[in-house]
Amino acid sequence: MGPTPVLDQFLVSLQELVQNRDGAKVQDFLQLEPPLSDIYQRMIGELRQSYAPGPKTEAALLQRCEPLVPRSKGGGSWTAFPVFVKLYLIFLRDMNTDNLLETYNQLKVLLNQCVLALGDSQMGVVVLPTVLYLSKILAKLAMGLDRRPDLIAHIRRMEGLADQEESSEKVTLVEKSANVVREAFIKCLTDRTGTPGPHGKPEGKRIGIYLMANLCLKLFFQCGKLRNAEQMFASISAQSPPLAYFPASQRVTYLYYLGRYLFANNLFFPAQIALQAAYDQCHRQAISQRQLILSYLIPCNIMLGRFPSQTLLQRPESQALAKHFQPLCKLIVRGDYLAFRQHLQFGSTTAEWFAQKGILFTLRNRCEILVWRSFARKVFMYGGSWGGPQAQAQKGPPPVLNLKKLAAATEWLQAQHATTKSGTMAASNLYGSQVVPEPTDVDYAGLGGADGTAGPTTDEEILEKYGDFLGPDGFYDEGGSPQPNVPGQLIDGNPEEDYDDCELDPYAYDLDDRTEADRFTMMQEVESIFASLITQGLMGGYLLHREPRFAIPGAKIKGILPTGFPNVWQTISARESHDSSVPGWVQSRAPTGLGAAGGGRVVNLSPEPDQSARASSHISINNVFLQFHVYDTDALDTWFQNQRGHCPRNLNAKSNPAFSIPS
Amino acid sequence: MSNPTTQKNDATEQPQPPQKPQVLEEDDEFEDFPVEDWPQEEAEQTASSTANGGSEHLWEESWDDDDAAEDFSKQLQEELKKVEASA
């Protein structure tokens, strides 16, 4: 074993830093990201020479590292730290950037050990900066490798990992890293130093709560495992000191992720509060961060009925956003639901950006009701019976809108759009309702006939494409048993029989050939939409069913339009503000000077006893929400409304029309 | 970087690789701030925004369109007149 002067000096200095509990310098000492400076290269050389991989090397190295920690008088000594330093030295010795997967795995082991060292109640805090440093490198590496799987594909193949992962759910490197970082977060959160719980200022490891949480959240968002963040927010709500005690960079980052999480869970009002606070506290020169915050804050506000002002859209961070959100707002104001749908039709150029941001479906589902409100308002303005000043002054009939006019206006809209191809697609697919049709299922998008595209022409082509339907191998008899179709054998019945009198096509529809039944369906849809708007408070009045009308009573004080079509934002915010707590955001109990850090917005957020219970019950349905296809939106929406959400709901959530009887 | 052959193949097989998602991911990353802490003044856009009491002017609450001369409204009015006449 040769002389190791650099290593000796390294360990002596490190010991001194540990004794002084100088965490920042300890981190600075434990470099491992290439390119490493000359002194580290020399130490690596010494390690390779004197501590080459071998059966006894590890023990020998550990022996070198043990004096790093002070021999404690009473309690147990900090054994996790020497083990960590040993792993660090081995990592340096073996680092091979040609095998990034191996590097990743070693780094994860190293971080794990460092997190163990962090757990020590006396000394743990010394490695807090190191844990953060290693976590960041691990995160960077994991994100890089998940983004470029080709870099490690050959290694995976060699090690047979590729096949192995086919069979089980794939856990990405990013997610694996997040789970390690979460351990560090828990160590920080549960530190008992100083005043624990949500009252005291952060001390000891607790200063790392949001540093670790933010990194963890970044990774969860990166790998799309948002629901894994649920427990983190719940723990923070229960145990963290107020967010206001932490530095601005940590506050802003945390509020951004919290806001996005709430947004993804359809809690738009609290999401708006969190994102607005993030925006308000963000440094004005941090344009890229401000832009990211806005790209969720703006849609959040739009759904709640507030549009970005010119002032906001002219700010530098809005430059790239205005072109996406301005047209959307205009379409909502206009009230043309078909133009709105076309704009957000999956696959259209205008929808692409929203899809990339992950907000397309949310906007499409939540904003269409606002479009209908605008449309209804306009039809009322130009086609309603206002009753005249005399009728309002005395006890005359209230202003009414005959819903036949809305149905006629809707038909007119459909006719307008029928001339353009995409308009036809948005309006007149031939399945389901004509007013609120389902978008064409992509699986059926290429079928001939239904959407006007040319289908296969020859018999061979038809058989090849639809053979499983036209010439199936078998069928089920009356008893439900499968029977084979014997080729060349006729089935029961007379082949010459004339079926012309029987209607075989249940979807035989022609837009120009509306029957009374269609009008009835249309009226039902229109009534449903109105009922939904009334239930949500976005329209004020009642419905009459026999001669379908919408009546606006009690408009004397505020005026007819403000009564019948109240301001959306004011309606929603009035209802939401009774509960202004934001799950996951710990606020100071008493409004102190620090309250100003809340962006000038005074939000009284006394912790509620049922808050964590509520948060977790939200999340149990979030799992359903997070998957794109929510089948039973009605049930979910009703549940939601009961819990909290009074945000505009999608149209599919048709409430049972609650027809009132006029007095 | 270590596997140039794969990259080459990709390039020849797909003349227009859908590169947008990759760019997006990088775009979408919430970068670390270069400084740890700053006073609230440095977050304000202008001196007047605090005086205004916050963010109210950033959002338009009243956006209903009452302009009867606007194209869509005009067409709708005409259409509704026709309905009125035929009823």
Boltz contact constraints between the chains, C-beta under 6 A:
constraints:
  - contact:
      token1: [A, 150]
      token2: [B, 3]
      max_distance: 6.0
  - contact:
      token1: [A, 150]
      token2: [B, 6]
      max_distance: 6.0
  - contact:
      token1: [A, 247]
      token2: [B, 36]
      max_distance: 6.0
  - contact:
      token1: [A, 247]
      token2: [B, 37]
      max_distance: 6.0
  - contact:
      token1: [A, 248]
      token2: [B, 37]
      max_distance: 6.0
  - contact:
      token1: [A, 248]
      token2: [B, 38]
      max_distance: 6.0
  - contact:
      token1: [A, 249]
      token2: [B, 33]
      max_distance: 6.0
  - contact:
      token1: [A, 249]
      token2: [B, 36]
      max_distance: 6.0
  - contact:
      token1: [A, 256]
      token2: [B, 30]
      max_distance: 6.0
  - contact:
      token1: [A, 281]
      token2: [B, 43]
      max_distance: 6.0
  - contact:
      token1: [A, 282]
      token2: [B, 43]
      max_distance: 6.0
  - contact:
      token1: [A, 283]
      token2: [B, 38]
      max_distance: 6.0
  - contact:
      token1: [A, 283]
      token2: [B, 42]
      max_distance: 6.0
  - contact:
      token1: [A, 283]
      token2: [B, 43]
      max_distance: 6.0
  - contact:
      token1: [A, 284]
      token2: [B, 43]
      max_distance: 6.0
  - contact:
      token1: [A, 284]
      token2: [B, 45]
      max_distance: 6.0
  - contact:
      token1: [A, 288]
      token2: [B, 31]
      max_distance: 6.0
  - contact:
      token1: [A, 292]
      token2: [B, 30]
      max_distance: 6.0
  - contact:
      token1: [A, 301]
      token2: [B, 59]
      max_distance: 6.0
  - contact:
      token1: [A, 306]
      token2: [B, 59]
      max_distance: 6.0
  - contact:
      token1: [A, 306]
      token2: [B, 61]
      max_distance: 6.0
  - contact:
      token1: [A, 307]
      token2: [B, 60]
      max_distance: 6.0
  - contact:
      token1: [A, 307]
      token2: [B, 63]
      max_distance: 6.0
  - contact:
      token1: [A, 309]
      token2: [B, 58]
      max_distance: 6.0
  - contact:
      token1: [A, 309]
      token2: [B, 59]
      max_distance: 6.0
  - contact:
      token1: [A, 309]
      token2: [B, 60]
      max_distance: 6.0
  - contact:
      token1: [A, 311]
      token2: [B, 57]
      max_distance: 6.0
  - contact:
      token1: [A, 312]
      token2: [B, 58]
      max_distance: 6.0
  - contact:
      token1: [A, 333]
      token2: [B, 63]
      max_distance: 6.0
  - contact:
      token1: [A, 333]
      token2: [B, 65]
      max_distance: 6.0
  - contact:
      token1: [A, 334]
      token2: [B, 72]
      max_distance: 6.0
  - contact:
      token1: [A, 356]
      token2: [B, 24]
      max_distance: 6.0
  - contact:
      token1: [A, 378]
      token2: [B, 76]
      max_distance: 6.0
  - contact:
      token1: [A, 382]
      token2: [B, 76]
      max_distance: 6.0
  - contact:
      token1: [A, 382]
      token2: [B, 77]
      max_distance: 6.0
  - contact:
      token1: [A, 382]
      token2: [B, 80]
      max_distance: 6.0
  - contact:
      token1: [A, 383]
      token2: [B, 80]
      max_distance: 6.0
  - contact:
      token1: [A, 405]
      token2: [B, 83]
      max_distance: 6.0
  - contact:
      token1: [A, 408]
      token2: [B, 83]
      max_distance: 6.0
  - contact:
      token1: [A, 412]
      token2: [B, 79]
      max_distance: 6.0
  - contact:
      token1: [A, 569]
      token2: [B, 61]
      max_distance: 6.0
  - contact:
      token1: [A, 600]
      token2: [B, 54]
      max_distance: 6.0
  - contact:
      token1: [A, 601]
      token2: [B, 54]
      max_distance: 6.0
